[in-house]
């Protein structure tokens, strides 16, 4: 899934995408979740145009908390 402000233009860097996205043809890797090397840069080949490109994965964590009902009793 691409963000609304990004276009698939030849040779453009793709920042903060939901999936690994080829910077040449815009192909999105449906199996991006298989990448396990957070923060490191790895070389990948596009599943469509077969051109090599570099990929980095970053994980963002968020938390939610709420009070326990009747905790004061």
C-alpha positions in Angstrom: 0.0 0.0 0.0 1.5 3.4 -1.0 0.8 6.6 0.8 -1.2 9.2 -1.1 1.7 11.6 -1.6 4.0 9.1 -3.3 4.1 8.3 -7.0 5.7 5.4 -8.7 8.4 7.2 -10.7 11.6 5.6 -12.1 14.4 5.6 -9.6 12.7 7.3 -6.7 13.4 6.5 -3.0 10.4 5.0 -1.2 10.2 6.2 2.4 8.0 4.7 5.2 6.0 2.3 3.0 3.8 -0.5 4.4 5.5 -3.0 2.1 8.9 -3.3 0.4 8.4 -1.3 -2.8 10.7 -1.3 -5.8 12.1 2.1 -6.4 12.2 1.5 -10.1 8.8 0.0 -11.1 6.7 0.4 -7.9 6.1 -3.3 -7.4 5.1 -4.1 -3.8 6.3 -7.2 -2.1 3.3 -9.0 -0.5 5.7 -11.0 1.7 7.6 -8.0 3.2 6.8 -9.3 6.7 9.4 -12.1 6.0 12.3 -9.6 6.3 13.8 -10.0 9.7 16.9 -7.8 9.8 15.6 -4.6 11.5 17.7 -1.5 10.9 20.2 -3.2 8.6 20.3 -2.5 4.9 20.0 -5.5 2.7 19.9 -6.0 -1.0 16.7 -7.3 -2.6 15.6 -8.0 -6.2 12.3 -6.8 -7.5 9.7 -9.5 -8.2 8.6 -7.7 -11.3 11.5 -5.9 -13.0 14.2 -8.0 -11.3 16.4 -5.0 -10.6 18.4 -5.0 -7.4 17.8 -2.3 -4.7 18.5 -1.7 -1.1 15.9 -2.2 1.7 15.9 -1.2 5.4 13.2 -2.3 7.8 12.1 -0.3 10.8 9.6 -1.3 13.5 7.5 1.2 15.4 5.9 0.1 18.7 3.1 1.8 20.4 1.2 1.0 23.6 -2.3 1.6 24.9 -3.2 1.6 28.6 -6.6 2.0 30.4 -7.7 1.9 34.0 -9.1 -1.2 35.5 -12.8 -0.8 36.3 -13.4 -0.8 40.1 -9.7 -0.6 40.9 -10.4 1.7 43.8 -12.7 -0.7 45.6 
